[in-house]
Structures are given as structure tokens and as C-alpha cells.
Amino acid sequence: MLDVKDVHLHYGAAIALRGVSMQARAGQVTCVLGRNGVGKTSLIRAITGMHATSSGRIGWEGEDITGLPAYDRARRGIATVPQGRDIFPLLSVRENLETGFALLPRGQRRVRDEIFDLFPVLAQMLDRRGGDLSGGQQQQLAIARALVIRPRLLVLDEPTEGIQPSIIKDIGAIIGMLRDQGDMAIVLVEQYFDFAFELADNITVLDRGRVVLAGQARELMAEDVRAFITI
């Protein structure tokens, strides 16, 4: 289980997170919602170790990982799909997928067939450069690359951004399948309300760096959540 407790995060004098707490459990999708600039990406950076917290605690599978660098968290099974995808445009699809091998024991350094079952289009494009793929194909590659390390926590930062509706539907189905396997916790940061609300088991809503609404999705009123997302 991921357990974020009373986390504060600063960028210089600016406060991005103010006492944020949340949890994410295996077999569930925890959605983090909110408008632009309210701290959603900062929370991801705190969870994955991309930015140091000012105070608070981040626990993962019973261990305090607050002070660990990003690569040590990745070795503990925490993978992220960043906003904007951040694939390597000059590397092939195959080479992009293989960038995760450094985190795996030598005997596990292969792209499992299950990944191509989830993303069959990638199997047909292994030798194409990442930069030549469409936006939707790049997003699928970014998710597949994260899955290469066999994560137990998958963190996705706005995976629907700039993606055509048909691919959004496919990505939603894949997130649902990963959740239903039961051995992975998923944190989904989104602004696309309908996509997130359909997938969410739990919801955490941020506003101005604070948690303003949280709970099980089935117990929250959609209108209450939308009030903190719409401008």
C-alpha cells in the first residue's frame, strides 16, 4: 500500500503541497483530480521521488521511502507515466521499452508477451522510431515502458491529454484490466472527469495544494467532485 501522510512540498518560497495525505491499495484505482496548478503533478513528483518533500512521510509496502531517490523507488516497483509521455523520439519502440531493463535482474530482462497483448500496435512497430508514432501510440508506448519493470505501483499523470477518443477508450480498458489483476496499485491523475470517475475506486481532490475532498468513488457525489474541477 502507498501511504502519503501530511506531505508538504516547496519550490523555493512557493508552496505546492500543504499537508496532503492519501492512500492507494493494490487492486484499486485512486484518482487525483483538480484544476491546473493545484498540485497534482507535484504530488506525483513527491511519490516517485522526483522532488524532495519539505515535511511529511511517504510509505510504500510498510517502508518509509520519503528520503529515497527516484531510482531506488523504481527498484521497489514504483513506475510512472509522466505528463507529456517523455518517450525517447530517436530510439525505436523496442529500444524505448528496453530502457526499463536496467531495473530488472538479468534473467528478467525481456518484454513480456502480456505487454504486447495489451498494446498489439506496438508489436507491429518495434523498429519504428518513437518520434514517428502518433500521440496515442506514444502514450501506449509510455505505459508499456512503465509496465516493463513489473511495477506494483503505477502512477499515471494525465494519460488522456491530447489523445483521440478511441485511444482514450483503449487506455481506460487497459487501466481497468491492470486494476482487476489485483496485484497493482494505480494512481491516476486526471482532469478528464468522466474518464476518471468511471475508473475510480477512490478519489482525492486537490485545490490550492490541499486535499478538499476524498473518499470512495461510490460514496461521493459527482456534482461535488465536478465543482472543484470545472472553471
C-alpha positions in Angstrom: 0.0 0.0 0.0 1.1 3.6 -0.7 0.6 5.8 2.3 1.2 9.6 1.9 0.9 11.4 5.2 0.8 15.2 5.8 3.2 15.9 2.9 4.4 19.5 2.2 6.4 20.4 -0.8 8.0 23.7 -1.8 9.5 25.1 -5.0 11.8 27.7 -3.4 9.4 30.0 -1.5 6.3 28.8 -3.3 4.2 26.1 -1.5 2.9 23.4 -3.9 1.5 20.9 -1.4 0.0 21.7 2.0 -0.4 18.7 4.3 -1.5 16.3 1.7 -2.5 12.8 2.8 -3.8 9.9 0.6 -3.5 6.1 0.2 -3.5 3.7 -2.7 -4.1 0.0 -2.4 -3.4 -2.9 -4.7 -6.4 -3.8 -6.9 -7.7 -0.3 -6.8 -7.5 2.9 -8.9 -7.0 6.0 -6.8 -7.8 9.1 -8.9 -6.3 12.5 -8.0 -8.4 15.3 -9.5 -8.3 19.0 -9.7 -7.8 22.0 -11.9 -4.5 23.0 -13.4 -1.9 24.3 -11.0 -3.4 22.8 -7.8 -0.6 20.4 -7.0 -1.5 17.2 -8.8 1.9 16.8 -10.6 3.7 17.9 -7.5 2.1 15.1 -5.6 3.3 12.6 -8.3 6.8 14.1 -8.1 6.7 13.6 -4.3 5.5 10.0 -4.6 8.0 9.0 -7.3 11.0 10.8 -5.7 11.4 13.4 -8.5 11.2 16.2 -6.0 12.1 16.2 -2.3 9.3 16.9 0.2 9.7 19.6 2.8 8.0 17.5 5.5 5.6 14.6 6.0 6.0 10.9 5.2 5.6 8.6 2.2 5.3 4.9 2.9 5.3 2.1 0.4 4.6 -1.5 1.4 5.4 -0.8 5.0 8.7 1.0 4.3 9.4 4.7 4.8 10.7 5.8 1.4 10.5 9.6 2.0 14.2 10.1 1.6 14.8 7.6 -1.2 15.8 8.8 -4.7 13.7 8.1 -7.7 15.8 5.2 -8.9 15.5 3.4 -5.6 11.8 3.8 -5.6 11.6 2.4 -9.1 13.6 -0.6 -7.9 10.9 -1.1 -5.3 8.3 -1.4 -8.0 7.1 2.2 -8.4 6.7 3.2 -12.1 5.4 6.5 -13.6 3.9 7.5 -16.9 4.7 11.3 -17.0 2.6 14.0 -18.4 3.7 14.5 -22.0 4.8 10.9 -22.2 8.6 11.7 -22.4 9.5 8.8 -24.7 12.8 8.9 -26.5 12.0 10.2 -30.0 15.2 9.0 -31.7 15.1 5.5 -30.2 13.0 2.7 -31.7 9.9 1.4 -29.9 12.0 -1.7 -29.0 14.8 0.5 -27.5 12.3 2.6 -25.6 10.8 -0.5 -24.0 14.3 -1.8 -23.2 15.2 1.3 -21.2 13.5 -0.4 -18.2 15.8 -3.3 -18.3 18.4 -1.6 -16.0 16.0 -2.0 -13.1 15.4 -5.7 -13.6 17.5 -8.7 -12.7 19.4 -10.1 -15.7 17.2 -13.1 -16.0 14.0 -10.9 -16.3 15.3 -8.5 -19.0 12.7 -9.1 -21.7 9.5 -7.5 -22.8 6.8 -9.9 -21.7 4.2 -11.1 -24.2 1.5 -9.8 -21.9 2.6 -6.2 -22.8 2.1 -6.8 -26.5 -1.3 -8.4 -25.7 -2.3 -5.1 -24.1 -0.7 -3.0 -26.8 -0.7 -5.0 -30.0 0.0 -2.0 -32.1 3.5 -1.8 -30.5 4.4 -5.3 -31.6 3.9 -4.1 -35.2 6.1 -1.0 -34.8 9.1 -2.3 -32.8 11.7 -0.9 -35.3 10.0 2.4 -35.8 11.4 5.5 -34.0 9.3 6.7 -31.1 9.1 10.2 -32.5 7.4 8.8 -35.6 4.4 7.4 -33.7 1.1 9.3 -33.3 0.3 10.9 -29.9 -1.9 8.0 -29.0 0.7 5.4 -29.9 3.3 7.3 -27.9 1.0 7.2 -24.9 0.6 3.5 -25.3 4.4 3.2 -25.6 4.9 5.2 -22.4 2.5 3.0 -20.4 4.1 -0.2 -21.9 7.6 1.1 -21.0 6.4 1.6 -17.4 5.0 -1.9 -17.3 8.3 -3.4 -18.4 9.7 -3.1 -14.9 6.8 -5.2 -13.5 5.5 -2.4 -11.2 3.4 -2.9 -8.1 2.5 0.8 -8.1 1.7 2.5 -11.4 1.4 6.3 -11.4 -0.1 8.0 -14.5 -0.1 11.7 -15.0 -3.0 12.8 -17.3 -2.7 9.9 -19.8 -5.7 11.2 -21.8 -4.1 14.6 -22.6 -4.0 15.3 -26.3 -5.3 11.8 -27.2 -8.0 10.9 -29.6 -11.2 9.5 -28.1 -10.7 5.9 -29.5 -7.3 5.6 -27.8 -8.7 7.1 -24.6 -11.2 4.3 -24.5 -8.5 1.7 -25.1 -6.3 3.2 -22.3 -9.3 3.2 -19.9 -9.9 -0.5 -20.7 -6.2 -1.3 -20.1 -6.1 0.5 -16.7 -9.2 -1.4 -15.7 -7.6 -4.7 -16.7 -4.4 -3.9 -14.7 -6.5 -3.0 -11.7 -8.6 -6.2 -11.9 -5.4 -8.4 -11.8 -5.4 -7.4 -8.2 -1.6 -7.1 -7.6 -1.0 -3.5 -8.6 -2.0 -0.2 -7.0 -2.8 2.6 -9.6 -2.7 6.3 -9.0 -4.4 8.2 -11.9 -4.0 12.0 -12.1 -6.6 13.4 -14.4 -8.7 16.4 -15.4 -11.0 14.4 -17.7 -13.8 13.9 -15.2 -15.8 11.2 -17.0 -12.8 9.1 -17.7 -11.5 9.3 -14.1 -14.9 8.8 -12.4 -15.7 5.7 -14.4 -12.4 4.0 -13.4 -12.0 5.3 -9.8 -12.3 3.2 -6.7 -11.1 6.1 -4.6 -10.9 9.8 -5.3 -8.7 12.6 -3.9 -9.5 16.1 -5.0 -6.8 18.9 -4.6 -7.3 22.6 -4.6 -4.5 25.1 -3.9 -2.2 22.3 -2.7 -4.7 20.9 -0.2 -7.0 17.9 -0.1 -10.5 19.3 -0.2 -12.5 16.1 -0.9 -11.6 12.5 -0.6 -13.3 9.1 -0.3 -14.6 6.1 -2.1 -15.9 7.0 -5.5 -19.3 5.3 -4.9 -19.8 7.4 -1.8 -19.0 10.8 -3.4 -21.5 12.9 -5.4 -20.3 13.6 -8.9 -21.5 17.1 -8.7 -19.4 17.7 -5.6 -16.3 16.5 -7.4 -17.0 18.4 -10.5 -17.3 21.7 -8.5 -13.5 21.5 -7.9 -12.6 20.7 -11.5 -14.7 23.0 -13.6 -13.5 26.6 -14.0 
